[in-house]
Amino acid sequence: MTVGDASLLIAGGIAAGIVNTMAGAGSLLTVPLLVLAGLPGTLANGSNRVGIFIHNVVAAWSFRAEGVSGFRQALPLLIPVALGSSAGALVISQVTDKTFERLFGLVMIVLLLPILWQPRRLAAGAPAEHRSPRVTFAIFLLIGLYGGLFQAGVGLALLLALSFAGNDLVRANSVKVVINAALTGAALPVFVWQGQVVWQPALLLALGLGLGGGIGARLTVRGGERIIRPVLALAVVALAGRMLGLY
């Protein structure tokens, strides 16, 4: 790798880490950066998980240090997301680069409407919904499955699900990063086992994502919803643009 590639991965990782902590969809930046560094789609997808895992661990501890811990609330949700993520990773690790890219594009189109609808739902404030344990298990199992398959946008899905449970955006983000750490941690061994992690670019990206995760957590807690909402809106617009094939 060139010095330019390494610098781009670290700088891009910092930016994506901040956005990922405050909203989601950071993988829309990091996966293309890995492809730009010379990795094919499946290897970029696998290598990206290293940085996403480190990012979420750092962000979770940073939220805790800022006095907003999501560990307790996330705990009962970790089993379904981990099960779903492992299954999704096993499936996606078996496909070719071309198939992965087609599937990713199809999923982006399918998810367009709920993602566009999400900011209005969050901005309006979400009254708490009382779900049965089975419904909650199924919801987070499906989110985990999607995260294991594609990763990009899973933070937004988690944020939406947590907002429906009555969390404000600061609390929802603190819980989201804990769940996402478990989700990614469950999927990562599958990609390592399949030989779909290229460690040098993965670790350079992870350095940037970890730094961005710490910065993003501090900005989220100290800026509150006033600073989260613009970032969330930008993340959704970016994801929608990708879904529509605009870039």
Phi, psi and omega in degrees: 000146178276165176299323179297317178298315181297317180296321180294320179295317181292312181296317178295325178296320178298312180298314181294325180295320178296311181296318181298322180290319185275340182212278182157187176072017177297335179292343174296336176267316189286322179296313175299326177297320178293323176295319177299329179281359174111006181269138173291168188306313183293322178288325176295319179298316180289315182295328179300329185294332178300308181293322180296321178296310180298318178305312183289326176295313179298315181297319180298315179290328178291319174300317180298318179295332179274001177090013178234092184260131178257008187298311185296315181291329181284335190308310182290351182262353187289325182295309180297321181291324179292318178298312180297318181296317179299317179295316179297319180295321178298320181291309187289336180288349182265352186267163178280167178302316183295317179296319179301314182297321178292316179297317180299316179297320179296315180297321179301319180292316181299323184273000186302309185297310179296328179289320177293328181284334188302314184300323179295322179296316181290318183294331182283345184088132187252113174294143184298135175252137181262107180257152173288156178304326180292318179295316178300316178301314183295319181299312184282337171295316180293320177297318177298319178300313178297317179299320177295326180286309193232332180071309185301124178091354183293330178296322177294320178296318178296318181298319179294314180298320181287328178292325177295337177277002174096013180275142170286173187294326179293309180297317181300320179293324179294324177285320182303315185292329176293313179297318182293327175297316179293317180301311182289323178297329178285327182277326188304316180301330179295315181291324176296313181299323180278000180071030183253025174239123175258110198290323183299304178294328180298317182285326176297315177297320180299323178301312179295317181296321178296315177298316179295325178297317178294317179295316182298321180295317179295317178298321181297312183291316185280330180268336179066198184296335180302323181265337182288317187300316177298321179294318178299316179299316179297320180297319180291319177299318179297317180293319179297319178299321178294319180299321182278359179073027182283344177202000000 
